[in-house]
Amino acid sequence: MRLRYMIDHIRVGKSIPPQYEAVGIWVQGFGPGLDIEMFYKDTKLAKEREQEVSWVINRLVDSDQTALDSEFLEYHQNQRSPYDGVFSQIVETDSFPNFRTCREQMLS
């Protein structure tokens, strides 16, 4: 299955240079519609971020979007403040049979 994904990292503490922890992954498929899933670890830090991210999907649904822009991940990657966190490089792959396998392998 062809997928694109990026790892979501949250800034931990206030150290300089900043330290980041991987807490989630955004996985976009090439299917029709809103073919995106966001998965987060089961930690307090990750759950707080997951609540913020759920608004991304809510805004898409509320605005009656029926498909994702081809630059969806890039847009969100570029909008992220390094004071909040960073997204990894976007990877396009066909190494995973489904979204769940991608999540399990990349967040383990």
URRA-V698606 format. One record per run of one state. SS is the DSSP state (H for helix, E for strand, L for the rest). FROM is the first residue (numbers start at 0). LEN is the number of residues. If there is no record, write none. Layout:
# URRA-V698606
ss:SS from:FROM len:LEN
ss:SS from:FROM len:LEN
This chain:
# URRA-V698606
ss:L from:0 len:2
ss:E from:2 len:10
ss:L from:12 len:6
ss:E from:18 len:11
ss:L from:29 len:6
ss:E from:35 len:5
ss:L from:40 len:3
ss:H from:43 len:19
ss:L from:62 len:9
ss:H from:71 len:8
ss:L from:79 len:5
ss:E from:84 len:3
ss:L from:87 len:3
ss:E from:90 len:3
ss:L from:93 len:5
ss:H from:98 len:8
ss:L from:106 len:2
